[in-house]
Amino acid sequence: MELREYRKEDAVTICKWLRTEDELYRWSADRFNKFPLLENDIEENYVPQIESGRFFPLTAIDEKGTQVGHFIIRYPREDDDSTVRFGFVIVDPEIRGKGYGSKMLRLGIQYVKEHFDVTRIDLGVFENNAAAKRCYEAVGFKECGLRKCEMPIGTWNCIDMEIYLDKDYRLVNKETYYRKGAFRHFTEDCKCSTSMTARVDVTELVKCSKDSSTKFYINFLYILSKVLNSRDDYRMGYLWQAEELICYDRINPTQYIFHEDTETCTPVYTNYDPDYATFYKNAVSDIEKAKQTREYGLDMENHPNWFDASYISWLSYDSLNIELPDGFLYFLPIINWGKYREENGRLLMPVSVRMNHAIADGYLVANVFRLLEKEMAAFCNK
């Protein structure tokens, strides 16, 4: 799923999603006061607000480009630019209950962080819309008020909710977490990790890197970082002081530079950027700086959302296991990869993925390899 700017033709689909008068008022409160709603009604409401520069409608589309959801971002007060408000939130009725709403909202929160200089997002949800309220809670919104709204079809209670953006993570409700049972079992009864090593075909990526005169190592690091940022399960963390399960907005790779003269490594903290050119430039710069020092310099306290990404360049190994002490609830991925070698005309590279079993099972670990193959193909076909 991704977000794009709202287009006039999106209004036709939105109107079709509003199947009853009750659904209309849950979606728009008293902003339209007519049913059925027509596309021109939406346009007449949106256009002057868009022109004000304080109203930003967005549409969610799936991987096929099909419209699956919609919401708006606006500044609710003329005298306050520290808060934006989500409104007109709607998902295609045919796909509700499948996680599309929460995914759209998380993209919306990230969009706000990247495009607005604000510290808070708020929204309103009617008390009779329990499913929507659960969706907002799932992405981190908390109740902050209750008010009565006089609607053409009666008086409804509206719950105001908010989320603050001063942290780079959101809390995950352990009671509604979709892996609740497994999480409890593997954090209380059977504390363990799960890991896999598999050979990944990097033939095309090696060729692509040579053809573009770029470094294979950095290209793979970028693809790996993109994969691990593509799904909440790979961005989980644990605040042991408060016993809180969290999901980071973004995780970044900690790479390691080996010094031949001392036979030691220096950790390198490189920020992940979805823009390939920016990431590549920063990674090259970080590596060159690390070559000038021999200090170990690992600083996990100030880099909590960095995952280990270590290249074992001396060996094309068959298996690798990394164990942490029993009961140590470290949830970020630990990734290693070795030297690629030719087998039957293809270049195969061993990759090892280690994750805590509380937040990942065999499917999620294996899915990393599937996503790597998918993203490598997309990268090489650009």
Beta strands, then each sheet from edge to edge (+ up, - down):
strand 1: 2-5
strand 2: 55-61
strand 3: 67-74
strand 4: 83-91
strand 5: 120-126
strand 6: 142-151
strand 7: 154-164
strand 8: 169-172
strand 9: 193-201
strand 10: 236-239
strand 11: 244-248
strand 12: 252-259
strand 13: 264-269
strand 14: 306-312
strand 15: 334-338
strand 16: 341-343
strand 17: 346-356
sheet 1: 1+ 2- 3+ 4- 5- 7+ 6-
sheet 2: 8+ 11- 10+
sheet 3: 9+ 17- 15+ 14+ 12+ 13-
sheet 4: 9+ 17- 16+
end
